[in-house]
């Protein structure tokens, strides 16, 4: 959870503030990418956890 808070703070400086209790989530790639603000209470939901795990390879891929 600490990593998520750090990412939110650095992201807010670059892309505008996000309300307390929310985290910015990007869906899609390139020009098709859209930003959504997801309530933090959903982070622990099993479906959201599964999506986060599946996306880690894309987010942390050193080729990008």
Secondary structure as UniProt FT lines:
FT   HELIX           2..15
FT   TURN            20..21
FT   STRAND          22..27
FT   HELIX           30..32
FT   STRAND          34..39
FT   HELIX           40..42
FT   TURN            43..44
FT   HELIX           46..59
FT   TURN            62..63
//
